[in-house]
Amino acid sequence: MYLCSKNNTDFIKKRAITTKLGYKYVKAVFQFGFTLPLNTKTIDFDYKPFLFSIGIQGFIGKKFFGKKNVL
């Protein structure tokens, strides 16, 4: 991934771990990750070094599409 600034292009590297916990049709999704700028000398933008997110995922394929496996 790269970010453009006024004078140059800076590269950053992102890594994350995603975990899903739950039952058949509803799952809680947790994600934790970090961001590393690859060129710290010319970096001229703000970035957050850590990320954390929580969400809920639901499966509605069988009810609406009549199939067991959608995608």
mmCIF file of the N, C-alpha and C atoms, coordinates in Angstrom:
data_MODEL
# 
_entry.id   MODEL 
# 
loop_
_atom_site.group_PDB 
_atom_site.id 
_atom_site.type_symbol 
_atom_site.label_atom_id 
_atom_site.label_alt_id 
_atom_site.label_comp_id 
_atom_site.label_asym_id 
_atom_site.label_entity_id 
_atom_site.label_seq_id 
_atom_site.pdbx_PDB_ins_code 
_atom_site.Cartn_x 
_atom_site.Cartn_y 
_atom_site.Cartn_z 
_atom_site.occupancy 
_atom_site.B_iso_or_equiv 
_atom_site.pdbx_formal_charge 
_atom_site.auth_seq_id 
_atom_site.auth_comp_id 
_atom_site.auth_asym_id 
_atom_site.auth_atom_id 
_atom_site.pdbx_PDB_model_num 
ATOM 1   N N  . MET A 1 1  ? 0.839   -1.165  0.000  1.00 0.00 ? 1  MET A N  1 
ATOM 2   C CA . MET A 1 1  ? 0.000   0.000   0.000  1.00 0.00 ? 1  MET A CA 1 
ATOM 3   C C  . MET A 1 1  ? 0.885   1.229   0.000  1.00 0.00 ? 1  MET A C  1 
ATOM 4   N N  . TYR A 1 2  ? 0.460   2.272   -0.698 1.00 0.00 ? 2  TYR A N  1 
ATOM 5   C CA . TYR A 1 2  ? 1.225   3.502   -0.695 1.00 0.00 ? 2  TYR A CA 1 
ATOM 6   C C  . TYR A 1 2  ? 0.306   4.688   -0.452 1.00 0.00 ? 2  TYR A C  1 
ATOM 7   N N  . LEU A 1 3  ? 0.868   5.744   0.075  1.00 0.00 ? 3  LEU A N  1 
ATOM 8   C CA . LEU A 1 3  ? 0.142   6.985   0.314  1.00 0.00 ? 3  LEU A CA 1 
ATOM 9   C C  . LEU A 1 3  ? 0.875   8.108   -0.384 1.00 0.00 ? 3  LEU A C  1 
ATOM 10  N N  . CYS A 1 4  ? 0.144   8.943   -1.089 1.00 0.00 ? 4  CYS A N  1 
ATOM 11  C CA . CYS A 1 4  ? 0.748   10.061  -1.802 1.00 0.00 ? 4  CYS A CA 1 
ATOM 12  C C  . CYS A 1 4  ? 0.683   11.320  -0.948 1.00 0.00 ? 4  CYS A C  1 
ATOM 13  N N  . SER A 1 5  ? 1.750   12.049  -0.916 1.00 0.00 ? 5  SER A N  1 
ATOM 14  C CA . SER A 1 5  ? 1.778   13.340  -0.255 1.00 0.00 ? 5  SER A CA 1 
ATOM 15  C C  . SER A 1 5  ? 2.075   14.402  -1.306 1.00 0.00 ? 5  SER A C  1 
ATOM 16  N N  . LYS A 1 6  ? 2.283   15.614  -0.890 1.00 0.00 ? 6  LYS A N  1 
ATOM 17  C CA . LYS A 1 6  ? 2.510   16.708  -1.835 1.00 0.00 ? 6  LYS A CA 1 
ATOM 18  C C  . LYS A 1 6  ? 3.782   16.508  -2.657 1.00 0.00 ? 6  LYS A C  1 
ATOM 19  N N  . ASN A 1 7  ? 4.836   16.055  -2.010 1.00 0.00 ? 7  ASN A N  1 
ATOM 20  C CA . ASN A 1 7  ? 6.133   16.004  -2.678 1.00 0.00 ? 7  ASN A CA 1 
ATOM 21  C C  . ASN A 1 7  ? 6.610   14.614  -3.062 1.00 0.00 ? 7  ASN A C  1 
ATOM 22  N N  . ASN A 1 8  ? 6.084   13.579  -2.423 1.00 0.00 ? 8  ASN A N  1 
ATOM 23  C CA . ASN A 1 8  ? 6.610   12.248  -2.702 1.00 0.00 ? 8  ASN A CA 1 
ATOM 24  C C  . ASN A 1 8  ? 5.549   11.189  -2.425 1.00 0.00 ? 8  ASN A C  1 
ATOM 25  N N  . THR A 1 9  ? 5.910   9.954   -2.630 1.00 0.00 ? 9  THR A N  1 
ATOM 26  C CA . THR A 1 9  ? 5.055   8.805   -2.348 1.00 0.00 ? 9  THR A CA 1 
ATOM 27  C C  . THR A 1 9  ? 5.707   7.997   -1.235 1.00 0.00 ? 9  THR A C  1 
ATOM 28  N N  . ASP A 1 10 ? 4.956   7.723   -0.188 1.00 0.00 ? 10 ASP A N  1 
ATOM 29  C CA . ASP A 1 10 ? 5.482   6.958   0.937  1.00 0.00 ? 10 ASP A CA 1 
ATOM 30  C C  . ASP A 1 10 ? 4.806   5.597   0.986  1.00 0.00 ? 10 ASP A C  1 
ATOM 31  N N  . PHE A 1 11 ? 5.557   4.577   1.350  1.00 0.00 ? 11 PHE A N  1 
ATOM 32  C CA . PHE A 1 11 ? 5.034   3.227   1.437  1.00 0.00 ? 11 PHE A CA 1 
ATOM 33  C C  . PHE A 1 11 ? 4.860   2.834   2.900  1.00 0.00 ? 11 PHE A C  1 
ATOM 34  N N  . ILE A 1 12 ? 3.762   2.127   3.171  1.00 0.00 ? 12 ILE A N  1 
ATOM 35  C CA . ILE A 1 12 ? 3.520   1.591   4.498  1.00 0.00 ? 12 ILE A CA 1 
ATOM 36  C C  . ILE A 1 12 ? 3.164   0.120   4.364  1.00 0.00 ? 12 ILE A C  1 
ATOM 37  N N  . LYS A 1 13 ? 3.388   -0.632  5.427  1.00 0.00 ? 13 LYS A N  1 
ATOM 38  C CA . LYS A 1 13 ? 3.085   -2.061  5.451  1.00 0.00 ? 13 LYS A CA 1 
ATOM 39  C C  . LYS A 1 13 ? 2.088   -2.311  6.567  1.00 0.00 ? 13 LYS A C  1 
ATOM 40  N N  . LYS A 1 14 ? 1.004   -3.010  6.258  1.00 0.00 ? 14 LYS A N  1 
ATOM 41  C CA . LYS A 1 14 ? -0.019  -3.317  7.257  1.00 0.00 ? 14 LYS A CA 1 
ATOM 42  C C  . LYS A 1 14 ? -0.135  -4.822  7.427  1.00 0.00 ? 14 LYS A C  1 
ATOM 43  N N  . ARG A 1 15 ? -0.252  -5.248  8.673  1.00 0.00 ? 15 ARG A N  1 
ATOM 44  C CA . ARG A 1 15 ? -0.466  -6.648  9.013  1.00 0.00 ? 15 ARG A CA 1 
ATOM 45  C C  . ARG A 1 15 ? -1.567  -6.707  10.052 1.00 0.00 ? 15 ARG A C  1 
ATOM 46  N N  . ALA A 1 16 ? -2.434  -7.736  9.945  1.00 0.00 ? 16 ALA A N  1 
ATOM 47  C CA . ALA A 1 16 ? -3.544  -7.862  10.891 1.00 0.00 ? 16 ALA A CA 1 
ATOM 48  C C  . ALA A 1 16 ? -3.864  -9.328  11.130 1.00 0.00 ? 16 ALA A C  1 
ATOM 49  N N  . ILE A 1 17 ? -4.426  -9.599  12.299 1.00 0.00 ? 17 ILE A N  1 
ATOM 50  C CA . ILE A 1 17 ? -4.925  -10.925 12.660 1.00 0.00 ? 17 ILE A CA 1 
ATOM 51  C C  . ILE A 1 17 ? -6.426  -10.802 12.846 1.00 0.00 ? 17 ILE A C  1 
ATOM 52  N N  . THR A 1 18 ? -7.183  -11.679 12.186 1.00 0.00 ? 18 THR A N  1 
ATOM 53  C CA . THR A 1 18 ? -8.642  -11.662 12.275 1.00 0.00 ? 18 THR A CA 1 
ATOM 54  C C  . THR A 1 18 ? -9.112  -12.975 12.873 1.00 0.00 ? 18 THR A C  1 
ATOM 55  N N  . THR A 1 19 ? -10.030 -12.896 13.843 1.00 0.00 ? 19 THR A N  1 
ATOM 56  C CA . THR A 1 19 ? -10.594 -14.071 14.500 1.00 0.00 ? 19 THR A CA 1 
ATOM 57  C C  . THR A 1 19 ? -12.108 -13.981 14.461 1.00 0.00 ? 19 THR A C  1 
ATOM 58  N N  . LYS A 1 20 ? -12.755 -15.120 14.166 1.00 0.00 ? 20 LYS A N  1 
ATOM 59  C CA . LYS A 1 20 ? -14.212 -15.197 14.172 1.00 0.00 ? 20 LYS A CA 1 
ATOM 60  C C  . LYS A 1 20 ? -14.636 -16.255 15.183 1.00 0.00 ? 20 LYS A C  1 
ATOM 61  N N  . LEU A 1 21 ? -15.560 -15.867 16.067 1.00 0.00 ? 21 LEU A N  1 
ATOM 62  C CA . LEU A 1 21 ? -16.078 -16.776 17.077 1.00 0.00 ? 21 LEU A CA 1 
ATOM 63  C C  . LEU A 1 21 ? -17.597 -16.749 17.021 1.00 0.00 ? 21 LEU A C  1 
ATOM 64  N N  . GLY A 1 22 ? -18.208 -17.927 17.128 1.00 0.00 ? 22 GLY A N  1 
ATOM 65  C CA . GLY A 1 22 ? -19.662 -17.953 17.155 1.00 0.00 ? 22 GLY A CA 1 
ATOM 66  C C  . GLY A 1 22 ? -20.215 -19.289 16.717 1.00 0.00 ? 22 GLY A C  1 
ATOM 67  N N  . TYR A 1 23 ? -21.497 -19.262 16.349 1.00 0.00 ? 23 TYR A N  1 
ATOM 68  C CA . TYR A 1 23 ? -22.214 -20.449 15.932 1.00 0.00 ? 23 TYR A CA 1 
ATOM 69  C C  . TYR A 1 23 ? -22.447 -20.384 14.428 1.00 0.00 ? 23 TYR A C  1 
ATOM 70  N N  . LYS A 1 24 ? -23.235 -21.291 13.874 1.00 0.00 ? 24 LYS A N  1 
ATOM 71  C CA . LYS A 1 24 ? -23.425 -21.435 12.433 1.00 0.00 ? 24 LYS A CA 1 
ATOM 72  C C  . LYS A 1 24 ? -23.716 -20.133 11.692 1.00 0.00 ? 24 LYS A C  1 
ATOM 73  N N  . TYR A 1 25 ? -24.716 -19.389 12.139 1.00 0.00 ? 25 TYR A N  1 
ATOM 74  C CA . TYR A 1 25 ? -25.215 -18.276 11.342 1.00 0.00 ? 25 TYR A CA 1 
ATOM 75  C C  . TYR A 1 25 ? -24.799 -16.896 11.850 1.00 0.00 ? 25 TYR A C  1 
ATOM 76  N N  . VAL A 1 26 ? -24.293 -16.786 13.062 1.00 0.00 ? 26 VAL A N  1 
ATOM 77  C CA . VAL A 1 26 ? -23.879 -15.497 13.608 1.00 0.00 ? 26 VAL A CA 1 
ATOM 78  C C  . VAL A 1 26 ? -22.498 -15.652 14.247 1.00 0.00 ? 26 VAL A C  1 
ATOM 79  N N  . LYS A 1 27 ? -21.595 -14.745 13.887 1.00 0.00 ? 27 LYS A N  1 
ATOM 80  C CA . LYS A 1 27 ? -20.232 -14.797 14.424 1.00 0.00 ? 27 LYS A CA 1 
ATOM 81  C C  . LYS A 1 27 ? -19.794 -13.398 14.851 1.00 0.00 ? 27 LYS A C  1 
ATOM 82  N N  . ALA A 1 28 ? -19.020 -13.330 15.916 1.00 0.00 ? 28 ALA A N  1 
ATOM 83  C CA . ALA A 1 28 ? -18.358 -12.094 16.318 1.00 0.00 ? 28 ALA A CA 1 
ATOM 84  C C  . ALA A 1 28 ? -16.987 -12.076 15.644 1.00 0.00 ? 28 ALA A C  1 
ATOM 85  N N  . VAL A 1 29 ? -16.624 -10.937 15.090 1.00 0.00 ? 29 VAL A N  1 
ATOM 86  C CA . VAL A 1 29 ? -15.366 -10.800 14.363 1.00 0.00 ? 29 VAL A CA 1 
ATOM 87  C C  . VAL A 1 29 ? -14.482 -9.805  15.105 1.00 0.00 ? 29 VAL A C  1 
ATOM 88  N N  . PHE A 1 30 ? -13.239 -10.206 15.398 1.00 0.00 ? 30 PHE A N  1 
ATOM 89  C CA . PHE A 1 30 ? -12.261 -9.358  16.074 1.00 0.00 ? 30 PHE A CA 1 
ATOM 90  C C  . PHE A 1 30 ? -11.036 -9.225  15.178 1.00 0.00 ? 30 PHE A C  1 
ATOM 91  N N  . GLN A 1 31 ? -10.488 -8.022  15.095 1.00 0.00 ? 31 GLN A N  1 
ATOM 92  C CA . GLN A 1 31 ? -9.296  -7.808  14.278 1.00 0.00 ? 31 GLN A CA 1 
ATOM 93  C C  . GLN A 1 31 ? -8.332  -6.890  15.023 1.00 0.00 ? 31 GLN A C  1 
ATOM 94  N N  . PHE A 1 32 ? -7.053  -7.282  15.025 1.00 0.00 ? 32 PHE A N  1 
ATOM 95  C CA . PHE A 1 32 ? -5.991  -6.489  15.619 1.00 0.00 ? 32 PHE A CA 1 
ATOM 96  C C  . PHE A 1 32 ? -4.835  -6.441  14.631 1.00 0.00 ? 32 PHE A C  1 
ATOM 97  N N  . GLY A 1 33 ? -4.242  -5.265  14.456 1.00 0.00 ? 33 GLY A N  1 
ATOM 98  C CA . GLY A 1 33 ? -3.144  -5.158  13.508 1.00 0.00 ? 33 GLY A CA 1 
ATOM 99  C C  . GLY A 1 33 ? -2.242  -3.981  13.801 1.00 0.00 ? 33 GLY A C  1 
ATOM 100 N N  . PHE A 1 34 ? -1.236  -3.816  12.945 1.00 0.00 ? 34 PHE A N  1 
ATOM 101 C CA . PHE A 1 34 ? -0.298  -2.716  13.096 1.00 0.00 ? 34 PHE A CA 1 
ATOM 102 C C  . PHE A 1 34 ? 0.132   -2.204  11.732 1.00 0.00 ? 34 PHE A C  1 
ATOM 103 N N  . THR A 1 35 ? 0.642   -0.990  11.709 1.00 0.00 ? 35 THR A N  1 
ATOM 104 C CA . THR A 1 35 ? 1.095   -0.328  10.493 1.00 0.00 ? 35 THR A CA 1 
ATOM 105 C C  . THR A 1 35 ? 2.548   0.082   10.675 1.00 0.00 ? 35 THR A C  1 
ATOM 106 N N  . LEU A 1 36 ? 3.373   -0.220  9.683  1.00 0.00 ? 36 LEU A N  1 
ATOM 107 C CA . LEU A 1 36 ? 4.784   0.155   9.719  1.00 0.00 ? 36 LEU A CA 1 
ATOM 108 C C  . LEU A 1 36 ? 5.115   1.031   8.518  1.00 0.00 ? 36 LEU A C  1 
ATOM 109 N N  . PRO A 1 37 ? 5.542   2.268   8.739  1.00 0.00 ? 37 PRO A N  1 
ATOM 110 C CA . PRO A 1 37 ? 6.017   3.069   7.598  1.00 0.00 ? 37 PRO A CA 1 
ATOM 111 C C  . PRO A 1 37 ? 7.375   2.530   7.146  1.00 0.00 ? 37 PRO A C  1 
ATOM 112 N N  . LEU A 1 38 ? 7.574   2.406   5.850  1.00 0.00 ? 38 LEU A N  1 
ATOM 113 C CA . LEU A 1 38 ? 8.824   1.833   5.343  1.00 0.00 ? 38 LEU A CA 1 
ATOM 114 C C  . LEU A 1 38 ? 9.924   2.871   5.153  1.00 0.00 ? 38 LEU A C  1 
ATOM 115 N N  . ASN A 1 39 ? 9.564   4.152   5.099  1.00 0.00 ? 39 ASN A N  1 
ATOM 116 C CA . ASN A 1 39 ? 10.561  5.206   4.965  1.00 0.00 ? 39 ASN A CA 1 
ATOM 117 C C  . ASN A 1 39 ? 10.239  6.293   5.980  1.00 0.00 ? 39 ASN A C  1 
ATOM 118 N N  . THR A 1 40 ? 10.775  6.184   7.182  1.00 0.00 ? 40 THR A N  1 
ATOM 119 C CA . THR A 1 40 ? 10.423  7.106   8.269  1.00 0.00 ? 40 THR A CA 1 
ATOM 120 C C  . THR A 1 40 ? 11.083  8.476   8.132  1.00 0.00 ? 40 THR A C  1 
ATOM 121 N N  . LYS A 1 41 ? 12.090  8.628   7.297  1.00 0.00 ? 41 LYS A N  1 
ATOM 122 C CA . LYS A 1 41 ? 12.775  9.916   7.167  1.00 0.00 ? 41 LYS A CA 1 
ATOM 123 C C  . LYS A 1 41 ? 11.942  10.945  6.393  1.00 0.00 ? 41 LYS A C  1 
ATOM 124 N N  . THR A 1 42 ? 11.173  10.503  5.416  1.00 0.00 ? 42 THR A N  1 
ATOM 125 C CA . THR A 1 42 ? 10.411  11.447  4.587  1.00 0.00 ? 42 THR A CA 1 
ATOM 126 C C  . THR A 1 42 ? 8.911   11.403  4.861  1.00 0.00 ? 42 THR A C  1 
ATOM 127 N N  . ILE A 1 43 ? 8.484   10.745  5.911  1.00 0.00 ? 43 ILE A N  1 
ATOM 128 C CA . ILE A 1 43 ? 7.055   10.612  6.184  1.00 0.00 ? 43 ILE A CA 1 
ATOM 129 C C  . ILE A 1 43 ? 6.495   11.972  6.609  1.00 0.00 ? 43 ILE A C  1 
ATOM 130 N N  . ASP A 1 44 ? 5.439   12.432  5.919  1.00 0.00 ? 44 ASP A N  1 
ATOM 131 C CA . ASP A 1 44 ? 4.852   13.730  6.254  1.00 0.00 ? 44 ASP A CA 1 
ATOM 132 C C  . ASP A 1 44 ? 3.321   13.639  6.343  1.00 0.00 ? 44 ASP A C  1 
ATOM 133 N N  . PHE A 1 45 ? 2.824   12.526  6.871  1.00 0.00 ? 45 PHE A N  1 
ATOM 134 C CA . PHE A 1 45 ? 1.394   12.353  7.092  1.00 0.00 ? 45 PHE A CA 1 
ATOM 135 C C  . PHE A 1 45 ? 1.193   11.636  8.421  1.00 0.00 ? 45 PHE A C  1 
ATOM 136 N N  . ASP A 1 46 ? 0.002   11.812  8.977  1.00 0.00 ? 46 ASP A N  1 
ATOM 137 C CA . ASP A 1 46 ? -0.326  11.137  10.235 1.00 0.00 ? 46 ASP A CA 1 
ATOM 138 C C  . ASP A 1 46 ? -0.840  9.737   9.951  1.00 0.00 ? 46 ASP A C  1 
ATOM 139 N N  . TYR A 1 47 ? -0.484  8.799   10.779 1.00 0.00 ? 47 TYR A N  1 
ATOM 140 C CA . TYR A 1 47 ? -0.986  7.427   10.679 1.00 0.00 ? 47 TYR A CA 1 
ATOM 141 C C  . TYR A 1 47 ? -1.120  6.864   12.083 1.00 0.00 ? 47 TYR A C  1 
ATOM 142 N N  . LYS A 1 48 ? -1.966  5.883   12.221 1.00 0.00 ? 48 LYS A N  1 
ATOM 143 C CA . LYS A 1 48 ? -2.167  5.205   13.500 1.00 0.00 ? 48 LYS A CA 1 
ATOM 144 C C  . LYS A 1 48 ? -1.372  3.906   13.481 1.00 0.00 ? 48 LYS A C  1 
ATOM 145 N N  . PRO A 1 49 ? -0.466  3.684   14.438 1.00 0.00 ? 49 PRO A N  1 
ATOM 146 C CA . PRO A 1 49 ? 0.378   2.493   14.398 1.00 0.00 ? 49 PRO A CA 1 
ATOM 147 C C  . PRO A 1 49 ? -0.364  1.190   14.733 1.00 0.00 ? 49 PRO A C  1 
ATOM 148 N N  . PHE A 1 50 ? -1.494  1.269   15.441 1.00 0.00 ? 50 PHE A N  1 
ATOM 149 C CA . PHE A 1 50 ? -2.237  0.066   15.811 1.00 0.00 ? 50 PHE A CA 1 
ATOM 150 C C  . PHE A 1 50 ? -3.696  0.195   15.385 1.00 0.00 ? 50 PHE A C  1 
ATOM 151 N N  . LEU A 1 51 ? -4.322  -0.944  15.095 1.00 0.00 ? 51 LEU A N  1 
ATOM 152 C CA . LEU A 1 51 ? -5.748  -0.944  14.773 1.00 0.00 ? 51 LEU A CA 1 
ATOM 153 C C  . LEU A 1 51 ? -6.432  -2.069  15.529 1.00 0.00 ? 51 LEU A C  1 
ATOM 154 N N  . PHE A 1 52 ? -7.689  -1.830  15.896 1.00 0.00 ? 52 PHE A N  1 
ATOM 155 C CA . PHE A 1 52 ? -8.499  -2.824  16.577 1.00 0.00 ? 52 PHE A CA 1 
ATOM 156 C C  . PHE A 1 52 ? -9.935  -2.613  16.144 1.00 0.00 ? 52 PHE A C  1 
ATOM 157 N N  . SER A 1 53 ? -10.620 -3.697  15.770 1.00 0.00 ? 53 SER A N  1 
ATOM 158 C CA . SER A 1 53 ? -12.018 -3.570  15.367 1.00 0.00 ? 53 SER A CA 1 
ATOM 159 C C  . SER A 1 53 ? -12.807 -4.776  15.845 1.00 0.00 ? 53 SER A C  1 
ATOM 160 N N  . ILE A 1 54 ? -14.106 -4.544  16.069 1.00 0.00 ? 54 ILE A N  1 
ATOM 161 C CA . ILE A 1 54 ? -15.042 -5.572  16.504 1.00 0.00 ? 54 ILE A CA 1 
ATOM 162 C C  . ILE A 1 54 ? -16.267 -5.471  15.606 1.00 0.00 ? 54 ILE A C  1 
ATOM 163 N N  . GLY A 1 55 ? -16.816 -6.626  15.223 1.00 0.00 ? 55 GLY A N  1 
ATOM 164 C CA . GLY A 1 55 ? -18.011 -6.622  14.387 1.00 0.00 ? 55 GLY A CA 1 
ATOM 165 C C  . GLY A 1 55 ? -18.827 -7.891  14.554 1.00 0.00 ? 55 GLY A C  1 
ATOM 166 N N  . ILE A 1 56 ? -19.973 -7.901  13.915 1.00 0.00 ? 56 ILE A N  1 
ATOM 167 C CA . ILE A 1 56 ? -20.855 -9.067  13.910 1.00 0.00 ? 56 ILE A CA 1 
ATOM 168 C C  . ILE A 1 56 ? -21.104 -9.464  12.458 1.00 0.00 ? 56 ILE A C  1 
ATOM 169 N N  . GLN A 1 57 ? -20.997 -10.755 12.189 1.00 0.00 ? 57 GLN A N  1 
ATOM 170 C CA . GLN A 1 57 ? -21.203 -11.283 10.845 1.00 0.00 ? 57 GLN A CA 1 
ATOM 171 C C  . GLN A 1 57 ? -22.358 -12.265 10.876 1.00 0.00 ? 57 GLN A C  1 
ATOM 172 N N  . GLY A 1 58 ? -23.288 -12.109 9.951  1.00 0.00 ? 58 GLY A N  1 
ATOM 173 C CA . GLY A 1 58 ? -24.429 -13.017 9.881  1.00 0.00 ? 58 GLY A CA 1 
ATOM 174 C C  . GLY A 1 58 ? -24.519 -13.690 8.527  1.00 0.00 ? 58 GLY A C  1 
ATOM 175 N N  . PHE A 1 59 ? -24.991 -14.911 8.495  1.00 0.00 ? 59 PHE A N  1 
ATOM 176 C CA . PHE A 1 59 ? -25.146 -15.675 7.261  1.00 0.00 ? 59 PHE A CA 1 
ATOM 177 C C  . PHE A 1 59 ? -26.636 -15.817 6.971  1.00 0.00 ? 59 PHE A C  1 
ATOM 178 N N  . ILE A 1 60 ? -27.088 -15.278 5.830  1.00 0.00 ? 60 ILE A N  1 
ATOM 179 C CA . ILE A 1 60 ? -28.506 -15.332 5.479  1.00 0.00 ? 60 ILE A CA 1 
ATOM 180 C C  . ILE A 1 60 ? -28.723 -16.076 4.166  1.00 0.00 ? 60 ILE A C  1 
ATOM 181 N N  . GLY A 1 61 ? -27.699 -16.732 3.645  1.00 0.00 ? 61 GLY A N  1 
ATOM 182 C CA . GLY A 1 61 ? -27.759 -17.378 2.341  1.00 0.00 ? 61 GLY A CA 1 
ATOM 183 C C  . GLY A 1 61 ? -28.815 -18.462 2.218  1.00 0.00 ? 61 GLY A C  1 
ATOM 184 N N  . LYS A 1 62 ? -28.945 -19.330 3.192  1.00 0.00 ? 62 LYS A N  1 
ATOM 185 C CA . LYS A 1 62 ? -29.878 -20.450 3.100  1.00 0.00 ? 62 LYS A CA 1 
ATOM 186 C C  . LYS A 1 62 ? -31.329 -19.962 3.103  1.00 0.00 ? 62 LYS A C  1 
ATOM 187 N N  . LYS A 1 63 ? -31.639 -18.976 3.911  1.00 0.00 ? 63 LYS A N  1 
ATOM 188 C CA . LYS A 1 63 ? -32.999 -18.474 4.013  1.00 0.00 ? 63 LYS A CA 1 
ATOM 189 C C  . LYS A 1 63 ? -33.429 -17.739 2.742  1.00 0.00 ? 63 LYS A C  1 
ATOM 190 N N  . PHE A 1 64 ? -32.556 -16.901 2.182  1.00 0.00 ? 64 PHE A N  1 
ATOM 191 C CA . PHE A 1 64 ? -32.928 -16.079 1.044  1.00 0.00 ? 64 PHE A CA 1 
ATOM 192 C C  . PHE A 1 64 ? -32.622 -16.727 -0.305 1.00 0.00 ? 64 PHE A C  1 
ATOM 193 N N  . PHE A 1 65 ? -31.620 -17.591 -0.374 1.00 0.00 ? 65 PHE A N  1 
ATOM 194 C CA . PHE A 1 65 ? -31.220 -18.158 -1.648 1.00 0.00 ? 65 PHE A CA 1 
ATOM 195 C C  . PHE A 1 65 ? -31.524 -19.638 -1.779 1.00 0.00 ? 65 PHE A C  1 
ATOM 196 N N  . GLY A 1 66 ? -31.874 -20.298 -0.698 1.00 0.00 ? 66 GLY A N  1 
ATOM 197 C CA . GLY A 1 66 ? -32.239 -21.706 -0.739 1.00 0.00 ? 66 GLY A CA 1 
ATOM 198 C C  . GLY A 1 66 ? -31.071 -22.646 -0.974 1.00 0.00 ? 66 GLY A C  1 
ATOM 199 N N  . LYS A 1 67 ? -29.883 -22.205 -0.751 1.00 0.00 ? 67 LYS A N  1 
ATOM 200 C CA . LYS A 1 67 ? -28.688 -23.033 -0.956 1.00 0.00 ? 67 LYS A CA 1 
ATOM 201 C C  . LYS A 1 67 ? -27.923 -23.154 0.352  1.00 0.00 ? 67 LYS A C  1 
ATOM 202 N N  . LYS A 1 68 ? -27.164 -24.238 0.494  1.00 0.00 ? 68 LYS A N  1 
ATOM 203 C CA . LYS A 1 68 ? -26.341 -24.404 1.689  1.00 0.00 ? 68 LYS A CA 1 
ATOM 204 C C  . LYS A 1 68 ? -25.090 -23.551 1.616  1.00 0.00 ? 68 LYS A C  1 
ATOM 205 N N  . ASN A 1 69 ? -24.380 -23.583 0.489  1.00 0.00 ? 69 ASN A N  1 
ATOM 206 C CA . ASN A 1 69 ? -23.126 -22.858 0.363  1.00 0.00 ? 69 ASN A CA 1 
ATOM 207 C C  . ASN A 1 69 ? -23.248 -21.757 -0.680 1.00 0.00 ? 69 ASN A C  1 
ATOM 208 N N  . VAL A 1 70 ? -23.217 -20.532 -0.219 1.00 0.00 ? 70 VAL A N  1 
ATOM 209 C CA . VAL A 1 70 ? -23.191 -19.393 -1.112 1.00 0.00 ? 70 VAL A CA 1 
ATOM 210 C C  . VAL A 1 70 ? -21.806 -18.793 -1.018 1.00 0.00 ? 70 VAL A C  1 
ATOM 211 N N  . LEU A 1 71 ? -21.089 -18.803 -2.140 1.00 0.00 ? 71 LEU A N  1 
ATOM 212 C CA . LEU A 1 71 ? -19.691 -18.354 -2.208 1.00 0.00 ? 71 LEU A CA 1 
ATOM 213 C C  . LEU A 1 71 ? -18.909 -19.246 -1.318 1.00 0.00 ? 71 LEU A C  1 
# 
